[in-house]
Amino acid sequence: MNNEVNNIETTLSQELISIQSNWDIMPIPPLHSDYLPVGVYDCSFQELNNTFGTNICRKELMDKLDKYIQKLKQAGISGWIIVDGSFITSKTRPNDIDIILVRKRDDFLLKPVTEEENEILDEDRVKNEYKIHLIPTIEGDRATTAMTSFFSRVRDKGPDVKKGLVRLTI
């Protein structure tokens, strides 16, 4: 069992290294067959908005994401957000935005958690208030690797079909 877990962790780490090698060098490309091509595309909030805030429904979700990012910054939370889900596909009316919030390890380990942080990291509250499906992780954590790998898969097409993700620095 331990060998199987180690093999899975090694595979996930290799997938993330492959994905991370594309960070900081590629703008958001056009969708291919409804999805982004494989990779993690580093972008600004404005670029994400210009690319995916294409109708009223999507603009409302972008406004909510903007408010959530501002709350994170006000609370002193730094790191990045990996955006996934139907929001970064060709779906006309996505219900929400799926994100992995990756907090910087030093910020997480060296600061006491405040009540404000607890509120803005409460997954149910964030879903209800901002229409964001939040998965909080910590930089370098196994969960970050696993969730990034999981998010890069096309759910309805099997584990071997991959898609791209978008990353915003906060």
Order of alpha helices (4+ residues) and beta strands (2+ residues): alpha-beta-alpha-alpha-beta-beta-alpha-alpha-alpha-beta-alpha-beta
